[in-house]
Amino acid sequence: MPQLNPQIDQRQSSCNNHSINQRFVDKLIQSITEQFPSCTRRANLQPKINLQEMFMISINWKGESKKRLIDTINIKNKKQQIIKTYSSTQREAQLKLQEDAKRLQLIDKWKQKDSQILDQILKRQYAFKQKMKASSSGRKTPLQKIPQFTDPKSFKRDSETKIDKGDTSLQKTMYRTRIDDSKIKQRREMVIQRKEVLNKLEDLELQKDLEKLQMKLTQSEKLSKQQAQIKVERIKEQYFREQQLIQQQKEINVVQSQEHLSAMISKMINKEQEFRGLLQSQLMSELEKKQLQKEKQQKIKQNQNDLFKDQDKKLKQLNDKFSKIEEQNKLRKQELDHKILLKQELRKLKEQDKLDNYERQKRQNDYKMMTLYMKSKFIEEKNQLKQYQNEVIQKTSMEINKQEIQERQRIYSQLQELSDNLLNYKSVSQHESRQKQDQAKFKSVKLLKKFAKLEDPNIEQHTQVLLTMLQPKPVETNNSNRKLSVHKK
């Protein structure tokens, strides 16, 4: 038998699974009816209930019964949907199986027809060849008797038997054999020519038969296609009819499912009532068991508490000892930490002293640099003024020299005073030293601003400023004012 398609095998397996599931559902229904026959009778006696009425009945119930009933209803609906889908797939698979089986039958019929036609052709050829052989053998039969005399063995035997007859008979026979041989050759040539003609005729007949067979095959294929189309149309019509029947069956199944659900709901109500009674009895038994267990646990706890009290006393004594040891260790750690902090503070103070000294040296160096910078600026400005104002410089040269000497003395005196003040104020707190640093920076900034103003391109203004600065001033008054400013700071 030819192998079927793998798709057909899959469809058959799905149909078998569907039949198994349907059998399982039927068995469940039978078991329920056997366990609760009274419920099934009541369900059959009751009138039909709509789905809405069933839903309202389920809403009136309380507790976990609602959830269980809803779950069971949903499960049954899902099962019905699955059964419907399986039934539709089963029918489609059956239709396709029928189509494939019909196709296989047609193929087998065509093969049988082809084999019959070939057998007929072979039989005709065989009969034709036998006829030709018979015709050739019928002509050769009288000639086959003559070569018996020509055969040397037979001739020897005959010669031995007929030696006594004489040479005359032998000569006659030899002459006759020669004549017969020439005739046989002519006949053979004629037979060969006839065979060639017959072979040609056979070939022509075979070609004609093949052409006829091809024509028949084409006609049979056309007919098979037409028949297949007609069958497809018939199958479509059957399919539409089956769909209509399926819809009618669906409506009938819906009504049956409603009746079945009403019966199942009544069964579930009775089961829930029984279940509640069993639960109450179980709860009472469990409560009694719990009370007994509580009493046993209380006795055990009392015995354990007595033991724990003795252990607690021992633990307290040990804890007191450990606490004393820990306090001593903490005191030692605190002392060590205090010593470490003191050392760190001393290091910090030393570092601060170093920084203060370094800053003082910086300030002194900055002050010296500022003085040198002032001197260099004055010299540069003088050179510029000499270039642009030769006449003014000639007149005021003597006065400038005098004032330079005074200013040098004044600067040196100020430096000495500042150094003395710094030495005297070493014991001042860090806060005051920082204030002094800020004030010194402020002074240096002011001086720089003054020198920056002198670098403006307005030469006439520079000359006026220099003249005012070069005017003679009393030394004592300036020194006294500076001392007062230092004390105020």
C-alpha positions as CSV (number, residue, x, y, z in Angstrom):
1,M,0.0,0.0,0.0
2,P,1.3,3.6,-0.7
3,Q,2.3,5.7,2.2
4,L,-0.1,8.6,3.2
5,N,1.0,12.2,3.7
6,P,2.4,13.3,7.1
7,Q,-0.3,15.9,7.4
8,I,-3.0,13.2,7.2
9,D,-1.2,11.3,10.0
10,Q,-1.2,14.4,12.2
11,R,-4.9,14.9,11.5
12,Q,-5.7,11.4,12.4
13,S,-3.7,11.7,15.7
14,S,-5.6,14.9,16.6
15,C,-8.9,13.2,15.9
16,N,-7.9,10.3,18.1
17,N,-7.0,12.7,20.9
18,H,-10.3,14.4,20.6
19,S,-12.1,11.1,20.8
20,I,-10.2,10.2,23.9
21,N,-11.0,13.6,25.6
22,Q,-14.7,13.1,24.7
23,R,-14.7,9.6,26.2
24,F,-13.1,11.0,29.4
25,V,-15.8,13.6,29.7
26,D,-18.5,11.0,29.2
27,K,-17.0,8.8,31.9
28,L,-17.0,11.7,34.3
29,I,-20.7,12.5,33.6
30,Q,-21.6,8.8,34.1
31,S,-19.7,8.6,37.4
32,I,-21.5,11.7,38.7
33,T,-24.9,10.3,37.7
34,E,-24.1,7.0,39.4
35,Q,-23.0,8.8,42.7
36,F,-25.9,11.2,42.8
37,P,-28.9,9.7,41.0
38,S,-31.4,11.8,43.0
39,C,-29.9,15.1,41.8
40,T,-30.1,14.0,38.2
41,R,-33.8,13.1,38.5
42,R,-34.5,16.5,40.1
43,A,-32.7,18.2,37.3
44,N,-34.7,16.4,34.7
45,L,-38.0,17.3,36.5
46,Q,-37.1,21.0,36.9
47,P,-37.9,23.4,34.0
48,K,-35.2,24.9,31.8
49,I,-33.2,27.8,33.3
50,N,-31.6,30.6,31.4
51,L,-27.9,31.5,31.9
52,Q,-28.9,34.9,33.5
53,E,-31.1,33.1,36.1
54,M,-28.2,30.7,36.8
55,F,-25.9,33.7,37.3
56,M,-28.3,35.4,39.7
57,I,-28.6,32.1,41.7
58,S,-24.8,31.9,41.9
59,I,-24.6,35.6,43.2
60,N,-27.0,34.8,46.1
61,W,-24.6,32.2,47.5
62,K,-21.9,33.2,49.9
63,G,-18.4,32.1,50.8
64,E,-16.2,29.9,48.8
65,S,-19.1,28.1,47.1
66,K,-19.4,31.0,44.6
67,K,-15.8,30.8,43.5
68,R,-16.0,27.0,43.1
69,L,-19.2,27.1,41.1
70,I,-17.9,29.9,38.8
71,D,-14.6,27.9,38.3
72,T,-16.5,24.7,37.4
73,I,-18.8,26.6,35.0
74,N,-15.8,28.3,33.3
75,I,-14.0,24.9,33.1
76,K,-17.1,23.3,31.5
77,N,-17.5,26.1,29.0
78,K,-13.8,25.8,28.0
79,K,-14.3,22.0,27.6
80,Q,-17.3,22.6,25.4
81,Q,-15.3,25.1,23.3
82,I,-12.4,22.6,23.0
83,I,-14.9,19.8,22.0
84,K,-16.4,22.1,19.3
85,T,-13.0,23.0,17.9
86,Y,-12.0,19.3,17.9
87,S,-15.2,18.3,16.1
88,S,-14.6,20.9,13.4
89,T,-11.0,19.8,12.9
90,Q,-12.1,16.1,12.9
91,R,-14.6,16.7,10.1
92,E,-12.1,18.6,8.1
93,A,-9.6,15.8,8.6
94,Q,-12.1,13.2,7.6
95,L,-13.0,15.1,4.4
96,K,-9.3,15.4,3.5
97,L,-8.7,11.8,4.2
98,Q,-11.6,10.8,2.0
99,E,-10.2,13.0,-0.8
100,D,-6.8,11.5,-0.5
101,A,-8.3,8.0,-0.5
102,K,-10.2,8.7,-3.6
103,R,-7.1,10.1,-5.3
104,L,-5.2,6.9,-4.4
105,Q,-8.0,4.8,-5.8
106,L,-8.0,6.7,-9.1
107,I,-4.2,6.3,-9.3
108,D,-4.5,2.6,-8.7
109,K,-7.2,2.4,-11.4
110,W,-5.0,4.2,-13.9
111,K,-2.1,1.9,-13.1
112,Q,-4.3,-1.1,-13.6
113,K,-5.5,0.2,-17.0
114,D,-1.9,0.9,-18.1
115,S,-0.8,-2.6,-17.0
116,Q,-3.7,-4.2,-18.9
117,I,-3.0,-2.2,-22.1
118,L,0.7,-3.2,-21.9
119,D,-0.2,-6.8,-21.4
120,Q,-2.5,-6.7,-24.4
121,I,0.3,-5.2,-26.5
122,L,2.7,-7.8,-25.4
123,K,0.3,-10.6,-26.1
124,R,-0.3,-9.3,-29.6
125,Q,3.4,-9.2,-30.2
126,Y,3.9,-12.6,-28.8
127,A,1.0,-14.0,-31.0
128,F,2.4,-12.3,-34.1
129,K,5.8,-13.7,-33.5
130,Q,4.4,-17.2,-32.9
131,K,2.5,-17.0,-36.2
132,M,5.7,-16.0,-38.0
133,K,7.6,-18.8,-36.4
134,A,4.8,-21.3,-37.3
135,S,4.8,-20.1,-40.9
136,S,8.5,-20.4,-41.2
137,S,8.6,-23.8,-39.4
138,G,5.7,-25.2,-41.7
139,R,7.8,-24.4,-44.8
140,K,11.0,-25.9,-43.4
141,T,9.4,-29.2,-42.3
142,P,9.8,-31.0,-45.6
143,L,13.3,-29.7,-46.0
144,Q,14.5,-31.0,-42.7
145,K,14.3,-34.6,-43.8
146,I,16.8,-34.1,-46.5
147,P,19.8,-33.0,-44.3
148,Q,19.5,-36.3,-42.5
149,F,21.1,-37.9,-45.5
150,T,23.7,-35.2,-45.7
151,D,24.7,-35.6,-42.0
152,P,28.1,-37.5,-42.1
153,K,27.2,-39.6,-39.1
154,S,23.9,-40.7,-40.5
155,F,25.6,-41.1,-43.8
156,K,28.2,-43.4,-42.3
157,R,25.5,-45.5,-40.5
158,D,23.5,-45.7,-43.8
159,S,26.6,-46.6,-45.7
160,E,27.4,-49.4,-43.3
161,T,24.0,-50.8,-43.6
162,K,23.7,-50.3,-47.4
163,I,27.2,-51.4,-48.6
164,D,25.7,-54.4,-50.1
165,K,23.3,-52.5,-52.3
166,G,26.0,-51.1,-54.4
167,D,27.4,-47.8,-55.6
168,T,24.5,-46.9,-57.8
169,S,22.1,-45.9,-55.0
170,L,24.8,-43.8,-53.4
171,Q,25.4,-41.8,-56.5
172,K,21.7,-41.1,-57.0
173,T,21.4,-39.9,-53.4
174,M,24.4,-37.6,-53.8
175,Y,23.0,-36.0,-56.9
176,R,19.6,-35.4,-55.2
177,T,21.2,-33.9,-52.2
178,R,23.0,-31.3,-54.3
179,I,19.8,-30.3,-56.0
180,D,18.0,-30.0,-52.7
181,D,20.8,-27.9,-51.2
182,S,20.5,-25.3,-54.0
183,K,16.7,-25.2,-53.5
184,I,17.1,-24.8,-49.7
185,K,19.4,-21.8,-50.1
186,Q,16.9,-20.1,-52.4
187,R,14.1,-20.7,-49.9
188,R,16.2,-19.4,-47.0
189,E,16.9,-16.2,-48.9
190,M,13.2,-15.7,-49.6
191,V,12.4,-16.4,-45.9
192,I,14.9,-13.8,-44.7
193,Q,13.5,-11.2,-47.1
194,R,9.9,-11.9,-45.9
195,K,11.1,-11.6,-42.2
196,E,12.6,-8.2,-42.8
197,V,9.3,-7.0,-44.5
198,L,7.3,-8.4,-41.6
199,N,9.5,-6.7,-39.0
200,K,9.0,-3.4,-40.7
201,L,5.2,-3.9,-40.7
202,E,5.3,-4.8,-37.0
203,D,7.2,-1.6,-36.2
204,L,4.7,0.4,-38.0
205,E,1.8,-1.3,-36.2
206,L,3.5,-0.8,-32.8
207,Q,4.0,2.9,-33.5
208,K,0.3,3.2,-34.4
209,D,-0.6,1.4,-31.2
210,L,1.6,3.7,-29.1
211,E,0.0,6.8,-30.7
212,K,-3.4,5.4,-30.0
213,L,-2.4,4.8,-26.3
214,Q,-1.1,8.3,-25.9
215,M,-4.4,9.7,-27.3
216,K,-6.3,7.5,-24.8
217,L,-4.1,8.6,-21.9
218,T,-4.6,12.3,-22.7
219,Q,-8.4,11.7,-23.0
220,S,-8.4,9.8,-19.7
221,E,-6.4,12.6,-18.0
222,K,-8.9,15.2,-19.2
223,L,-11.8,13.0,-18.1
224,S,-10.2,12.5,-14.7
225,K,-9.7,16.3,-14.3
226,Q,-13.3,16.9,-15.2
227,Q,-14.4,14.2,-12.8
228,A,-12.2,15.7,-10.0
229,Q,-13.7,19.2,-10.6
230,I,-17.2,17.7,-10.4
231,K,-16.3,15.9,-7.2
232,V,-14.8,19.1,-5.7
233,E,-18.0,21.0,-6.4
234,R,-20.0,18.1,-4.8
235,I,-17.8,18.2,-1.8
236,K,-18.2,21.9,-1.4
237,E,-22.0,21.5,-1.5
238,Q,-21.7,18.8,1.1
239,Y,-19.5,21.0,3.2
240,F,-22.0,23.9,3.2
241,R,-24.8,21.4,4.1
242,E,-22.7,20.1,7.0
243,Q,-22.0,23.6,8.2
244,Q,-25.7,24.2,8.4
245,L,-26.2,21.0,10.3
246,I,-23.3,21.9,12.6
247,Q,-25.0,25.3,13.4
248,Q,-28.2,23.5,14.2
249,Q,-26.4,21.0,16.4
250,K,-24.6,23.9,18.2
251,E,-28.0,25.4,19.0
252,I,-29.2,22.1,20.3
253,N,-26.0,21.6,22.3
254,V,-26.4,25.1,23.9
255,V,-29.9,24.1,25.2
256,Q,-28.5,20.8,26.4
257,S,-25.6,22.5,28.2
258,Q,-28.0,24.8,29.9
259,E,-30.0,21.8,31.2
260,H,-26.8,20.1,32.2
261,L,-25.6,23.1,34.1
262,S,-28.8,23.5,36.0
263,A,-28.5,19.8,37.1
264,M,-24.8,20.3,38.0
265,I,-25.7,23.4,40.1
266,S,-28.2,21.6,42.1
267,K,-25.7,18.8,42.7
268,M,-23.1,21.3,43.8
269,I,-25.5,22.9,46.3
270,N,-26.1,19.5,47.9
271,K,-22.4,18.8,48.0
272,E,-21.6,22.1,49.6
273,Q,-24.1,21.6,52.3
274,E,-22.5,18.2,53.1
275,F,-19.1,19.8,52.9
276,R,-20.0,22.5,55.4
277,G,-21.3,19.9,57.9
278,L,-18.0,17.9,57.5
279,L,-16.0,21.1,58.0
280,Q,-17.8,22.0,61.2
281,S,-17.2,18.6,62.6
282,Q,-13.6,18.7,61.6
283,L,-13.2,22.2,63.1
284,M,-14.6,21.1,66.4
285,S,-12.3,18.1,66.6
286,E,-9.3,20.3,65.6
287,L,-10.2,22.8,68.4
288,E,-10.3,20.1,71.0
289,K,-6.9,18.8,69.8
290,K,-5.5,22.4,69.9
291,Q,-6.7,22.8,73.5
292,L,-5.0,19.6,74.6
293,Q,-1.8,20.7,72.8
294,K,-1.9,24.1,74.6
295,E,-2.2,22.4,78.0
296,K,0.8,20.2,77.2
297,Q,2.8,23.1,76.0
298,Q,2.1,25.1,79.1
299,K,3.4,22.3,81.3
300,I,6.5,22.0,79.2
301,K,7.0,25.8,79.4
302,Q,6.8,25.8,83.2
303,N,9.5,23.1,83.4
304,Q,11.6,25.0,80.9
305,N,11.2,28.3,82.8
306,D,12.6,26.7,86.0
307,L,15.6,25.5,84.1
308,F,16.1,28.9,82.4
309,K,16.0,30.7,85.7
310,D,19.0,28.8,87.0
311,Q,20.8,29.3,83.7
312,D,20.0,33.1,83.8
313,K,21.6,33.4,87.2
314,K,24.8,31.8,86.1
315,L,24.8,34.0,82.9
316,K,24.3,37.1,84.9
317,Q,27.3,36.4,87.1
318,L,29.4,35.7,84.0
319,N,28.1,38.9,82.3
320,D,29.0,41.0,85.3
321,K,32.5,39.7,85.2
322,F,32.8,40.3,81.5
323,S,31.3,43.8,81.9
324,K,34.0,44.7,84.4
325,I,36.7,43.5,82.2
326,E,35.3,45.4,79.3
327,E,35.1,48.6,81.3
328,Q,38.7,48.3,82.2
329,N,39.6,47.7,78.6
330,K,37.6,50.8,77.6
331,L,39.4,53.0,80.1
332,R,42.7,51.8,78.9
333,K,41.7,52.5,75.3
334,Q,40.4,56.0,76.2
335,E,43.8,56.8,77.9
336,L,45.7,55.6,74.9
337,D,43.4,57.6,72.5
338,H,43.9,60.7,74.7
339,K,47.7,60.4,74.5
340,I,47.5,59.9,70.8
341,L,45.3,63.0,70.4
342,L,47.8,65.1,72.5
343,K,50.7,64.0,70.3
344,Q,48.7,64.9,67.2
345,E,47.9,68.3,68.6
346,L,51.5,69.0,69.4
347,R,52.5,68.0,65.9
348,K,49.9,70.3,64.5
349,L,51.1,73.2,66.7
350,K,54.7,72.7,65.6
351,E,53.6,72.6,61.9
352,Q,51.6,75.8,62.5
353,D,54.6,77.5,64.0
354,K,56.7,76.5,61.0
355,L,54.0,77.9,58.7
356,D,53.9,81.1,60.6
357,N,57.6,81.6,60.4
358,Y,57.6,80.8,56.8
359,E,54.8,83.3,56.2
360,R,56.7,86.0,58.2
361,Q,59.8,85.4,56.1
362,K,57.6,85.7,53.0
363,R,56.2,89.0,54.2
364,Q,59.6,90.4,54.9
365,N,60.9,89.3,51.5
366,D,57.8,90.8,49.9
367,Y,58.3,94.0,51.6
368,K,61.9,94.2,50.5
369,M,60.9,93.4,47.0
370,M,58.2,96.1,47.1
371,T,60.7,98.6,48.2
372,L,63.1,97.6,45.5
373,Y,60.3,97.7,43.0
374,M,59.3,101.2,44.2
375,K,62.8,102.3,43.8
376,S,63.1,100.9,40.3
377,K,59.7,102.5,39.4
378,F,60.9,105.9,40.7
379,I,64.0,105.6,38.7
380,E,62.2,104.6,35.5
381,E,59.7,107.5,36.0
382,K,62.5,109.9,36.5
383,N,64.2,108.8,33.3
384,Q,60.9,109.3,31.5
385,L,60.5,112.7,33.0
386,K,64.0,113.6,32.1
387,Q,63.2,112.8,28.5
388,Y,60.0,114.9,28.3
389,Q,60.7,117.6,30.8
390,N,64.4,118.5,30.9
391,E,63.8,121.9,32.1
392,V,61.7,120.8,35.1
393,I,64.3,118.2,36.1
394,Q,67.1,120.7,36.0
395,K,65.3,123.0,38.4
396,T,64.1,120.2,40.8
397,S,67.2,118.0,40.7
398,M,68.6,119.3,44.0
399,E,65.3,119.0,45.8
400,I,64.8,115.4,44.5
401,N,68.1,114.3,45.9
402,K,67.4,115.7,49.3
403,Q,64.0,114.1,49.4
404,E,65.4,110.8,48.3
405,I,67.8,110.8,51.2
406,Q,64.9,111.6,53.6
407,E,62.8,108.9,52.1
408,R,65.5,106.3,52.5
409,Q,66.0,107.2,56.1
410,R,62.3,107.0,56.6
411,I,62.0,103.6,54.9
412,Y,64.8,102.1,56.9
413,S,63.3,103.5,60.1
414,Q,60.0,101.9,59.2
415,L,61.7,98.6,58.5
416,Q,63.3,98.6,61.8
417,E,60.1,99.5,63.5
418,L,58.3,96.7,61.8
419,S,61.0,94.1,62.7
420,D,60.8,95.3,66.3
421,N,57.1,95.0,66.4
422,L,57.2,91.5,64.9
423,L,59.6,90.4,67.6
424,N,57.6,91.9,70.3
425,Y,54.4,90.3,69.2
426,K,55.4,86.7,69.0
427,S,53.3,85.8,72.0
428,V,50.2,87.2,70.3
429,S,47.5,84.6,69.5
430,Q,47.1,83.0,66.1
431,H,44.0,85.1,65.4
432,E,45.8,88.4,65.7
433,S,48.7,87.1,63.5
434,R,46.2,86.3,60.7
435,Q,44.7,89.8,61.0
436,K,48.2,91.3,60.6
437,Q,48.8,89.2,57.6
438,D,45.6,90.4,56.0
439,Q,46.4,94.0,56.8
440,A,49.9,93.7,55.3
441,K,48.4,92.2,52.2
442,F,46.0,95.1,52.1
443,K,48.8,97.6,52.3
444,S,50.8,95.9,49.6
445,V,47.7,96.0,47.4
446,K,47.3,99.7,48.0
447,L,50.9,100.4,47.0
448,L,50.5,98.3,43.9
449,K,47.4,100.3,43.0
450,K,49.3,103.5,43.4
451,F,52.1,102.4,41.2
452,A,49.6,101.1,38.6
453,K,48.0,104.5,38.5
454,L,51.4,106.1,37.8
455,E,51.8,103.9,34.7
456,D,48.9,105.7,32.9
457,P,49.8,107.4,29.6
458,N,48.8,110.8,30.8
459,I,52.2,112.3,31.4
460,E,51.0,115.7,32.7
461,Q,49.1,114.1,35.5
462,H,52.2,112.0,36.4
463,T,54.3,115.0,36.7
464,Q,51.8,116.7,39.0
465,V,51.6,113.6,41.2
466,L,55.4,113.4,41.4
467,L,55.7,117.0,42.3
468,T,53.2,116.6,45.1
469,M,55.0,113.4,46.3
470,L,58.4,115.0,46.1
471,Q,57.4,117.9,48.3
472,P,59.2,117.9,51.7
473,K,57.3,116.4,54.6
474,P,58.1,116.3,58.3
475,V,59.6,112.9,59.3
476,E,58.3,112.8,62.8
477,T,54.7,113.3,62.0
478,N,54.7,110.4,59.5
479,N,56.4,108.1,61.9
480,S,53.9,108.9,64.7
481,N,50.9,108.4,62.4
482,R,52.2,105.0,61.4
483,K,52.8,103.9,65.0
484,L,49.2,104.9,65.8
485,S,47.9,102.8,62.9
486,V,49.9,99.8,64.0
487,H,48.6,100.0,67.6
488,K,45.1,100.4,66.4
489,K,45.4,97.2,64.3
